[in-house]
């Protein structure tokens, strides 16, 4: 599984959104699942990059561009992702963040 860190150099929210779009465009059809490192915000409640990533991924699921996404925190909090986690567990279980509560990452299931 490929990991992409879109926040390490402290980009603007808009730039992080562009990075996410480019990553998905580049990887879709080549990879089954990717991990996006977006951070969780300095307040620990969810920064603007994380919110932008999740909003973008929700839209991409609705449009059919990606199959699904799983926020890292969904492994420890009931958030409605249990069925998706079970469906794609075989693609995720080799990753070090699988089943860990990591608010700073999101798995993206590609087409």
Residue pairs with C-beta under 8 A, 6 or more apart in sequence:
1 31
1 33
1 34
1 35
1 91
1 92
1 94
1 95
2 27
2 31
2 34
2 35
3 34
3 35
3 36
3 37
4 19
4 23
4 34
4 35
4 36
4 37
5 37
6 16
6 19
6 20
6 23
6 36
6 37
6 38
6 49
6 53
7 16
7 37
7 38
7 39
7 49
8 37
11 19
11 49
13 48
13 49
13 52
16 38
16 49
16 52
16 53
17 52
17 53
17 56
20 36
20 52
20 53
20 56
20 57
21 56
23 34
23 36
24 60
24 65
24 66
24 108
24 110
27 34
27 110
28 65
28 66
28 110
28 111
29 110
29 111
31 110
32 91
32 109
32 110
33 88
33 91
33 92
33 107
33 108
33 109
33 110
34 107
34 108
34 110
35 95
35 97
35 105
35 106
35 107
35 108
36 53
36 105
36 106
36 107
36 108
37 104
37 105
38 47
38 49
38 50
38 53
38 104
38 105
38 106
39 47
39 49
39 50
39 104
40 46
40 47
40 50
40 103
40 104
41 47
41 48
41 49
41 50
44 103
46 103
50 103
50 104
50 106
53 106
54 69
54 71
54 106
57 66
57 69
57 106
57 108
58 69
60 66
60 69
61 67
61 68
61 69
64 111
65 111
66 108
66 109
66 110
66 111
67 109
67 110
67 111
68 84
68 87
68 88
68 108
68 109
69 106
69 107
69 108
69 109
70 81
70 84
70 85
70 88
70 92
70 106
70 107
70 109
71 79
71 81
71 103
71 106
72 97
72 100
72 101
72 102
72 103
72 104
72 105
72 106
72 107
73 79
73 101
73 102
73 103
74 80
74 81
74 82
74 85
75 85
75 98
75 99
75 100
75 101
75 102
76 100
76 101
77 101
84 109
85 92
88 107
88 109
89 98
91 109
92 98
92 107
93 99
95 107
97 105
97 107
